[in-house]
Amino acid sequence: MKKLFLCTSIILTLNISAFERTWFLEVKTCLACDWVQYSEPFRLREQCEMARGGLFIEGLTKCTEG
């Protein structure tokens, strides 16, 4: 019984840590400017990339893991 509880706890801990990843959309409007982070984090990289593709800002954009 203890082994089952221990295995279940480990699996849940690993799964929870996988969901704690957040992605941030960063925008740089000029070459000399600093990166500005979008205020709302994304849970999935795909969501960040879709938001990145929908921006109509001249400059550079990137998705970074936080």
PyMOL Python script that loads the backbone (N, CA, C, O; Angstrom):
from pymol import cmd

cmd.read_pdbstr("""\
ATOM      1  N   MET A   1       0.821  -1.193   0.000  1.00  0.00           N
ATOM      2  CA  MET A   1       0.000   0.000   0.000  1.00  0.00           C
ATOM      3  C   MET A   1       0.868   1.262   0.000  1.00  0.00           C
ATOM      4  O   MET A   1       0.555   2.249  -0.666  1.00  0.00           O
ATOM      5  N   LYS A   2       1.973   1.206   0.767  1.00  0.00           N
ATOM      6  CA  LYS A   2       2.859   2.363   0.823  1.00  0.00           C
ATOM      7  C   LYS A   2       3.523   2.608  -0.526  1.00  0.00           C
ATOM      8  O   LYS A   2       3.728   3.754  -0.927  1.00  0.00           O
ATOM      9  N   LYS A   3       3.862   1.514  -1.231  1.00  0.00           N
ATOM     10  CA  LYS A   3       4.495   1.653  -2.544  1.00  0.00           C
ATOM     11  C   LYS A   3       3.538   2.306  -3.538  1.00  0.00           C
ATOM     12  O   LYS A   3       3.945   3.152  -4.333  1.00  0.00           O
ATOM     13  N   LEU A   4       2.279   1.913  -3.490  1.00  0.00           N
ATOM     14  CA  LEU A   4       1.278   2.498  -4.380  1.00  0.00           C
ATOM     15  C   LEU A   4       1.116   3.986  -4.100  1.00  0.00           C
ATOM     16  O   LEU A   4       1.051   4.794  -5.027  1.00  0.00           O
ATOM     17  N   PHE A   5       1.050   4.342  -2.833  1.00  0.00           N
ATOM     18  CA  PHE A   5       0.921   5.749  -2.454  1.00  0.00           C
ATOM     19  C   PHE A   5       2.140   6.542  -2.901  1.00  0.00           C
ATOM     20  O   PHE A   5       2.006   7.655  -3.411  1.00  0.00           O
ATOM     21  N   LEU A   6       3.325   5.977  -2.713  1.00  0.00           N
ATOM     22  CA  LEU A   6       4.553   6.650  -3.098  1.00  0.00           C
ATOM     23  C   LEU A   6       4.624   6.844  -4.612  1.00  0.00           C
ATOM     24  O   LEU A   6       4.976   7.925  -5.085  1.00  0.00           O
ATOM     25  N   CYS A   7       4.293   5.808  -5.366  1.00  0.00           N
ATOM     26  CA  CYS A   7       4.303   5.913  -6.835  1.00  0.00           C
ATOM     27  C   CYS A   7       3.294   6.942  -7.323  1.00  0.00           C
ATOM     28  O   CYS A   7       3.597   7.732  -8.218  1.00  0.00           O
ATOM     29  N   THR A   8       2.115   6.939  -6.752  1.00  0.00           N
ATOM     30  CA  THR A   8       1.078   7.894  -7.133  1.00  0.00           C
ATOM     31  C   THR A   8       1.526   9.321  -6.824  1.00  0.00           C
ATOM     32  O   THR A   8       1.319  10.226  -7.632  1.00  0.00           O
ATOM     33  N   SER A   9       2.130   9.520  -5.672  1.00  0.00           N
ATOM     34  CA  SER A   9       2.607  10.850  -5.288  1.00  0.00           C
ATOM     35  C   SER A   9       3.677  11.355  -6.241  1.00  0.00           C
ATOM     36  O   SER A   9       3.670  12.524  -6.626  1.00  0.00           O
ATOM     37  N   ILE A  10       4.587  10.486  -6.617  1.00  0.00           N
ATOM     38  CA  ILE A  10       5.661  10.882  -7.538  1.00  0.00           C
ATOM     39  C   ILE A  10       5.092  11.245  -8.900  1.00  0.00           C
ATOM     40  O   ILE A  10       5.486  12.253  -9.487  1.00  0.00           O
ATOM     41  N   ILE A  11       4.182  10.445  -9.402  1.00  0.00           N
ATOM     42  CA  ILE A  11       3.579  10.712 -10.709  1.00  0.00           C
ATOM     43  C   ILE A  11       2.811  12.030 -10.697  1.00  0.00           C
ATOM     44  O   ILE A  11       2.917  12.812 -11.642  1.00  0.00           O
ATOM     45  N   LEU A  12       2.049  12.284  -9.651  1.00  0.00           N
ATOM     46  CA  LEU A  12       1.294  13.540  -9.560  1.00  0.00           C
ATOM     47  C   LEU A  12       2.232  14.741  -9.461  1.00  0.00           C
ATOM     48  O   LEU A  12       1.975  15.783 -10.065  1.00  0.00           O
ATOM     49  N   THR A  13       3.297  14.599  -8.714  1.00  0.00           N
ATOM     50  CA  THR A  13       4.266  15.686  -8.593  1.00  0.00           C
ATOM     51  C   THR A  13       4.903  15.999  -9.938  1.00  0.00           C
ATOM     52  O   THR A  13       5.065  17.168 -10.287  1.00  0.00           O
ATOM     53  N   LEU A  14       5.261  14.983 -10.689  1.00  0.00           N
ATOM     54  CA  LEU A  14       5.867  15.208 -12.000  1.00  0.00           C
ATOM     55  C   LEU A  14       4.876  15.849 -12.963  1.00  0.00           C
ATOM     56  O   LEU A  14       5.248  16.733 -13.735  1.00  0.00           O
ATOM     57  N   ASN A  15       3.634  15.419 -12.925  1.00  0.00           N
ATOM     58  CA  ASN A  15       2.621  15.984 -13.809  1.00  0.00           C
ATOM     59  C   ASN A  15       2.320  17.430 -13.455  1.00  0.00           C
ATOM     60  O   ASN A  15       2.143  18.259 -14.348  1.00  0.00           O
ATOM     61  N   ILE A  16       2.259  17.743 -12.183  1.00  0.00           N
ATOM     62  CA  ILE A  16       1.977  19.116 -11.768  1.00  0.00           C
ATOM     63  C   ILE A  16       3.117  20.031 -12.185  1.00  0.00           C
ATOM     64  O   ILE A  16       2.874  21.150 -12.639  1.00  0.00           O
ATOM     65  N   SER A  17       4.355  19.578 -12.040  1.00  0.00           N
ATOM     66  CA  SER A  17       5.489  20.417 -12.428  1.00  0.00           C
ATOM     67  C   SER A  17       5.506  20.659 -13.937  1.00  0.00           C
ATOM     68  O   SER A  17       6.001  21.693 -14.384  1.00  0.00           O
ATOM     69  N   ALA A  18       4.983  19.739 -14.716  1.00  0.00           N
ATOM     70  CA  ALA A  18       4.918  19.941 -16.169  1.00  0.00           C
ATOM     71  C   ALA A  18       3.922  21.034 -16.528  1.00  0.00           C
ATOM     72  O   ALA A  18       4.103  21.729 -17.528  1.00  0.00           O
ATOM     73  N   PHE A  19       2.867  21.197 -15.722  1.00  0.00           N
ATOM     74  CA  PHE A  19       1.865  22.220 -15.999  1.00  0.00           C
ATOM     75  C   PHE A  19       2.259  23.584 -15.458  1.00  0.00           C
ATOM     76  O   PHE A  19       1.585  24.573 -15.748  1.00  0.00           O
ATOM     77  N   GLU A  20       3.327  23.664 -14.683  1.00  0.00           N
ATOM     78  CA  GLU A  20       3.734  24.937 -14.118  1.00  0.00           C
ATOM     79  C   GLU A  20       4.515  25.792 -15.107  1.00  0.00           C
ATOM     80  O   GLU A  20       4.810  26.953 -14.821  1.00  0.00           O
ATOM     81  N   ARG A  21       4.848  25.245 -16.247  1.00  0.00           N
ATOM     82  CA  ARG A  21       5.558  26.021 -17.255  1.00  0.00           C
ATOM     83  C   ARG A  21       4.667  27.151 -17.752  1.00  0.00           C
ATOM     84  O   ARG A  21       3.467  26.970 -17.956  1.00  0.00           O
ATOM     85  N   THR A  22       5.262  28.294 -17.938  1.00  0.00           N
ATOM     86  CA  THR A  22       4.548  29.409 -18.540  1.00  0.00           C
ATOM     87  C   THR A  22       5.429  29.997 -19.632  1.00  0.00           C
ATOM     88  O   THR A  22       6.657  29.974 -19.547  1.00  0.00           O
ATOM     89  N   TRP A  23       4.789  30.511 -20.635  1.00  0.00           N
ATOM     90  CA  TRP A  23       5.479  31.133 -21.761  1.00  0.00           C
ATOM     91  C   TRP A  23       5.090  32.598 -21.804  1.00  0.00           C
ATOM     92  O   TRP A  23       3.927  32.950 -21.609  1.00  0.00           O
ATOM     93  N   PHE A  24       6.061  33.441 -22.057  1.00  0.00           N
ATOM     94  CA  PHE A  24       5.820  34.875 -22.128  1.00  0.00           C
ATOM     95  C   PHE A  24       6.141  35.380 -23.518  1.00  0.00           C
ATOM     96  O   PHE A  24       7.143  34.998 -24.123  1.00  0.00           O
ATOM     97  N   LEU A  25       5.277  36.239 -24.008  1.00  0.00           N
ATOM     98  CA  LEU A  25       5.490  36.879 -25.297  1.00  0.00           C
ATOM     99  C   LEU A  25       6.276  38.152 -25.051  1.00  0.00           C
ATOM    100  O   LEU A  25       5.861  38.993 -24.253  1.00  0.00           O
ATOM    101  N   GLU A  26       7.391  38.302 -25.719  1.00  0.00           N
ATOM    102  CA  GLU A  26       8.221  39.484 -25.571  1.00  0.00           C
ATOM    103  C   GLU A  26       8.311  40.216 -26.897  1.00  0.00           C
ATOM    104  O   GLU A  26       8.398  39.602 -27.960  1.00  0.00           O
ATOM    105  N   VAL A  27       8.287  41.542 -26.815  1.00  0.00           N
ATOM    106  CA  VAL A  27       8.281  42.397 -28.001  1.00  0.00           C
ATOM    107  C   VAL A  27       9.436  43.390 -27.890  1.00  0.00           C
ATOM    108  O   VAL A  27       9.700  43.941 -26.822  1.00  0.00           O
ATOM    109  N   LYS A  28      10.099  43.599 -28.983  1.00  0.00           N
ATOM    110  CA  LYS A  28      11.176  44.586 -29.057  1.00  0.00           C
ATOM    111  C   LYS A  28      10.877  45.462 -30.266  1.00  0.00           C
ATOM    112  O   LYS A  28      10.960  45.001 -31.405  1.00  0.00           O
ATOM    113  N   THR A  29      10.531  46.719 -30.025  1.00  0.00           N
ATOM    114  CA  THR A  29      10.070  47.580 -31.119  1.00  0.00           C
ATOM    115  C   THR A  29      11.203  48.252 -31.887  1.00  0.00           C
ATOM    116  O   THR A  29      10.991  48.740 -32.997  1.00  0.00           O
ATOM    117  N   CYS A  30      12.393  48.284 -31.315  1.00  0.00           N
ATOM    118  CA  CYS A  30      13.534  48.853 -32.038  1.00  0.00           C
ATOM    119  C   CYS A  30      14.793  48.100 -31.638  1.00  0.00           C
ATOM    120  O   CYS A  30      14.800  47.403 -30.624  1.00  0.00           O
ATOM    121  N   LEU A  31      15.848  48.229 -32.414  1.00  0.00           N
ATOM    122  CA  LEU A  31      17.065  47.467 -32.148  1.00  0.00           C
ATOM    123  C   LEU A  31      17.752  47.895 -30.853  1.00  0.00           C
ATOM    124  O   LEU A  31      18.394  47.072 -30.201  1.00  0.00           O
ATOM    125  N   ALA A  32      17.631  49.163 -30.471  1.00  0.00           N
ATOM    126  CA  ALA A  32      18.286  49.662 -29.267  1.00  0.00           C
ATOM    127  C   ALA A  32      17.411  49.514 -28.019  1.00  0.00           C
ATOM    128  O   ALA A  32      17.873  49.766 -26.906  1.00  0.00           O
ATOM    129  N   CYS A  33      16.167  49.113 -28.197  1.00  0.00           N
ATOM    130  CA  CYS A  33      15.237  49.014 -27.064  1.00  0.00           C
ATOM    131  C   CYS A  33      15.410  47.693 -26.320  1.00  0.00           C
ATOM    132  O   CYS A  33      15.990  46.740 -26.841  1.00  0.00           O
ATOM    133  N   ASP A  34      14.898  47.656 -25.097  1.00  0.00           N
ATOM    134  CA  ASP A  34      14.867  46.421 -24.326  1.00  0.00           C
ATOM    135  C   ASP A  34      13.626  45.623 -24.692  1.00  0.00           C
ATOM    136  O   ASP A  34      12.674  46.152 -25.265  1.00  0.00           O
ATOM    137  N   TRP A  35      13.655  44.335 -24.348  1.00  0.00           N
ATOM    138  CA  TRP A  35      12.500  43.483 -24.565  1.00  0.00           C
ATOM    139  C   TRP A  35      11.414  43.853 -23.569  1.00  0.00           C
ATOM    140  O   TRP A  35      11.693  44.023 -22.382  1.00  0.00           O
ATOM    141  N   VAL A  36      10.182  43.979 -24.038  1.00  0.00           N
ATOM    142  CA  VAL A  36       9.031  44.273 -23.193  1.00  0.00           C
ATOM    143  C   VAL A  36       8.183  43.015 -23.135  1.00  0.00           C
ATOM    144  O   VAL A  36       7.840  42.438 -24.167  1.00  0.00           O
ATOM    145  N   GLN A  37       7.848  42.594 -21.921  1.00  0.00           N
ATOM    146  CA  GLN A  37       7.097  41.350 -21.739  1.00  0.00           C
ATOM    147  C   GLN A  37       5.598  41.645 -21.714  1.00  0.00           C
ATOM    148  O   GLN A  37       5.141  42.537 -20.999  1.00  0.00           O
ATOM    149  N   TYR A  38       4.845  40.887 -22.501  1.00  0.00           N
ATOM    150  CA  TYR A  38       3.389  40.982 -22.494  1.00  0.00           C
ATOM    151  C   TYR A  38       2.890  40.565 -21.117  1.00  0.00           C
ATOM    152  O   TYR A  38       3.410  39.612 -20.536  1.00  0.00           O
ATOM    153  N   SER A  39       1.899  41.258 -20.592  1.00  0.00           N
ATOM    154  CA  SER A  39       1.496  41.069 -19.197  1.00  0.00           C
ATOM    155  C   SER A  39       0.860  39.721 -18.895  1.00  0.00           C
ATOM    156  O   SER A  39       0.942  39.253 -17.759  1.00  0.00           O
ATOM    157  N   GLU A  40       0.242  39.096 -19.857  1.00  0.00           N
ATOM    158  CA  GLU A  40      -0.476  37.832 -19.629  1.00  0.00           C
ATOM    159  C   GLU A  40       0.371  36.640 -20.061  1.00  0.00           C
ATOM    160  O   GLU A  40       0.695  36.523 -21.243  1.00  0.00           O
ATOM    161  N   PRO A  41       0.742  35.748 -19.130  1.00  0.00           N
ATOM    162  CA  PRO A  41       1.514  34.559 -19.528  1.00  0.00           C
ATOM    163  C   PRO A  41       0.627  33.530 -20.224  1.00  0.00           C
ATOM    164  O   PRO A  41      -0.590  33.518 -20.038  1.00  0.00           O
ATOM    165  N   PHE A  42       1.246  32.671 -21.022  1.00  0.00           N
ATOM    166  CA  PHE A  42       0.546  31.613 -21.736  1.00  0.00           C
ATOM    167  C   PHE A  42       0.946  30.263 -21.141  1.00  0.00           C
ATOM    168  O   PHE A  42       2.104  30.066 -20.773  1.00  0.00           O
ATOM    169  N   ARG A  43       0.005  29.345 -21.047  1.00  0.00           N
ATOM    170  CA  ARG A  43       0.291  28.015 -20.510  1.00  0.00           C
ATOM    171  C   ARG A  43       1.017  27.136 -21.507  1.00  0.00           C
ATOM    172  O   ARG A  43       1.845  26.309 -21.124  1.00  0.00           O
ATOM    173  N   LEU A  44       0.714  27.310 -22.779  1.00  0.00           N
ATOM    174  CA  LEU A  44       1.302  26.476 -23.827  1.00  0.00           C
ATOM    175  C   LEU A  44       2.097  27.333 -24.805  1.00  0.00           C
ATOM    176  O   LEU A  44       1.743  28.480 -25.079  1.00  0.00           O
ATOM    177  N   ARG A  45       3.160  26.764 -25.319  1.00  0.00           N
ATOM    178  CA  ARG A  45       3.971  27.482 -26.304  1.00  0.00           C
ATOM    179  C   ARG A  45       3.162  27.766 -27.567  1.00  0.00           C
ATOM    180  O   ARG A  45       3.336  28.809 -28.199  1.00  0.00           O
ATOM    181  N   GLU A  46       2.284  26.846 -27.932  1.00  0.00           N
ATOM    182  CA  GLU A  46       1.468  27.038 -29.126  1.00  0.00           C
ATOM    183  C   GLU A  46       0.583  28.283 -28.996  1.00  0.00           C
ATOM    184  O   GLU A  46       0.398  29.015 -29.969  1.00  0.00           O
ATOM    185  N   GLN A  47       0.039  28.525 -27.804  1.00  0.00           N
ATOM    186  CA  GLN A  47      -0.782  29.713 -27.578  1.00  0.00           C
ATOM    187  C   GLN A  47       0.061  30.973 -27.736  1.00  0.00           C
ATOM    188  O   GLN A  47      -0.389  31.965 -28.310  1.00  0.00           O
ATOM    189  N   CYS A  48       1.279  30.925 -27.224  1.00  0.00           N
ATOM    190  CA  CYS A  48       2.180  32.069 -27.346  1.00  0.00           C
ATOM    191  C   CYS A  48       2.522  32.333 -28.813  1.00  0.00           C
ATOM    192  O   CYS A  48       2.531  33.481 -29.257  1.00  0.00           O
ATOM    193  N   GLU A  49       2.800  31.274 -29.554  1.00  0.00           N
ATOM    194  CA  GLU A  49       3.139  31.437 -30.970  1.00  0.00           C
ATOM    195  C   GLU A  49       1.957  31.969 -31.781  1.00  0.00           C
ATOM    196  O   GLU A  49       2.148  32.757 -32.706  1.00  0.00           O
ATOM    197  N   MET A  50       0.737  31.544 -31.441  1.00  0.00           N
ATOM    198  CA  MET A  50      -0.435  32.065 -32.146  1.00  0.00           C
ATOM    199  C   MET A  50      -0.619  33.548 -31.845  1.00  0.00           C
ATOM    200  O   MET A  50      -0.940  34.327 -32.742  1.00  0.00           O
ATOM    201  N   ALA A  51      -0.420  33.943 -30.595  1.00  0.00           N
ATOM    202  CA  ALA A  51      -0.522  35.364 -30.240  1.00  0.00           C
ATOM    203  C   ALA A  51       0.583  36.158 -30.930  1.00  0.00           C
ATOM    204  O   ALA A  51       0.367  37.290 -31.363  1.00  0.00           O
ATOM    205  N   ARG A  52       1.742  35.570 -31.025  1.00  0.00           N
ATOM    206  CA  ARG A  52       2.871  36.213 -31.697  1.00  0.00           C
ATOM    207  C   ARG A  52       2.568  36.444 -33.169  1.00  0.00           C
ATOM    208  O   ARG A  52       2.895  37.496 -33.718  1.00  0.00           O
ATOM    209  N   GLY A  53       1.946  35.465 -33.805  1.00  0.00           N
ATOM    210  CA  GLY A  53       1.591  35.607 -35.211  1.00  0.00           C
ATOM    211  C   GLY A  53       0.485  36.619 -35.443  1.00  0.00           C
ATOM    212  O   GLY A  53       0.359  37.152 -36.545  1.00  0.00           O
ATOM    213  N   GLY A  54      -0.322  36.893 -34.421  1.00  0.00           N
ATOM    214  CA  GLY A  54      -1.430  37.836 -34.547  1.00  0.00           C
ATOM    215  C   GLY A  54      -1.049  39.273 -34.251  1.00  0.00           C
ATOM    216  O   GLY A  54      -1.871  40.173 -34.426  1.00  0.00           O
ATOM    217  N   LEU A  55       0.171  39.512 -33.808  1.00  0.00           N
ATOM    218  CA  LEU A  55       0.609  40.879 -33.506  1.00  0.00           C
ATOM    219  C   LEU A  55       0.958  41.616 -34.786  1.00  0.00           C
ATOM    220  O   LEU A  55       1.570  41.052 -35.693  1.00  0.00           O
ATOM    221  N   PHE A  56       0.570  42.858 -34.850  1.00  0.00           N
ATOM    222  CA  PHE A  56       0.907  43.683 -36.009  1.00  0.00           C
ATOM    223  C   PHE A  56       1.795  44.829 -35.554  1.00  0.00           C
ATOM    224  O   PHE A  56       1.513  45.999 -35.811  1.00  0.00           O
ATOM    225  N   ILE A  57       2.881  44.461 -34.867  1.00  0.00           N
ATOM    226  CA  ILE A  57       3.832  45.446 -34.360  1.00  0.00           C
ATOM    227  C   ILE A  57       5.105  45.319 -35.183  1.00  0.00           C
ATOM    228  O   ILE A  57       5.602  44.216 -35.415  1.00  0.00           O
ATOM    229  N   GLU A  58       5.620  46.443 -35.616  1.00  0.00           N
ATOM    230  CA  GLU A  58       6.891  46.401 -36.317  1.00  0.00           C
ATOM    231  C   GLU A  58       7.988  46.162 -35.295  1.00  0.00           C
ATOM    232  O   GLU A  58       8.032  46.829 -34.261  1.00  0.00           O
ATOM    233  N   GLY A  59       8.849  45.241 -35.569  1.00  0.00           N
ATOM    234  CA  GLY A  59       9.932  44.925 -34.647  1.00  0.00           C
ATOM    235  C   GLY A  59      10.059  43.427 -34.467  1.00  0.00           C
ATOM    236  O   GLY A  59       9.578  42.646 -35.288  1.00  0.00           O
ATOM    237  N   LEU A  60      10.703  43.038 -33.397  1.00  0.00           N
ATOM    238  CA  LEU A  60      10.964  41.629 -33.130  1.00  0.00           C
ATOM    239  C   LEU A  60      10.031  41.117 -32.047  1.00  0.00           C
ATOM    240  O   LEU A  60       9.667  41.849 -31.126  1.00  0.00           O
ATOM    241  N   THR A  61       9.649  39.857 -32.167  1.00  0.00           N
ATOM    242  CA  THR A  61       8.855  39.193 -31.125  1.00  0.00           C
ATOM    243  C   THR A  61       9.461  37.819 -30.872  1.00  0.00           C
ATOM    244  O   THR A  61      10.072  37.227 -31.763  1.00  0.00           O
ATOM    245  N   LYS A  62       9.291  37.319 -29.663  1.00  0.00           N
ATOM    246  CA  LYS A  62       9.754  35.980 -29.333  1.00  0.00           C
ATOM    247  C   LYS A  62       8.955  35.446 -28.158  1.00  0.00           C
ATOM    248  O   LYS A  62       8.398  36.216 -27.375  1.00  0.00           O
ATOM    249  N   CYS A  63       8.900  34.130 -28.037  1.00  0.00           N
ATOM    250  CA  CYS A  63       8.269  33.470 -26.908  1.00  0.00           C
ATOM    251  C   CYS A  63       9.379  32.889 -26.044  1.00  0.00           C
ATOM    252  O   CYS A  63      10.239  32.154 -26.532  1.00  0.00           O
ATOM    253  N   THR A  64       9.354  33.226 -24.747  1.00  0.00           N
ATOM    254  CA  THR A  64      10.363  32.713 -23.832  1.00  0.00           C
ATOM    255  C   THR A  64       9.691  31.965 -22.698  1.00  0.00           C
ATOM    256  O   THR A  64       8.591  32.311 -22.269  1.00  0.00           O
ATOM    257  N   GLU A  65      10.364  30.945 -22.225  1.00  0.00           N
ATOM    258  CA  GLU A  65       9.841  30.150 -21.123  1.00  0.00           C
ATOM    259  C   GLU A  65      10.207  30.826 -19.810  1.00  0.00           C
ATOM    260  O   GLU A  65      11.345  31.242 -19.593  1.00  0.00           O
ATOM    261  N   GLY A  66       9.207  30.921 -18.944  1.00  0.00           N
ATOM    262  CA  GLY A  66       9.443  31.589 -17.660  1.00  0.00           C
ATOM    263  C   GLY A  66       9.494  30.681 -16.504  1.00  0.00           C
ATOM    264  O   GLY A  66       9.686  31.130 -15.374  1.00  0.00           O
TER     265      GLY A  66
END
""", "prot")
cmd.dss("prot")
cmd.show_as("cartoon", "prot")
cmd.util.cbc("prot")
cmd.orient("prot")
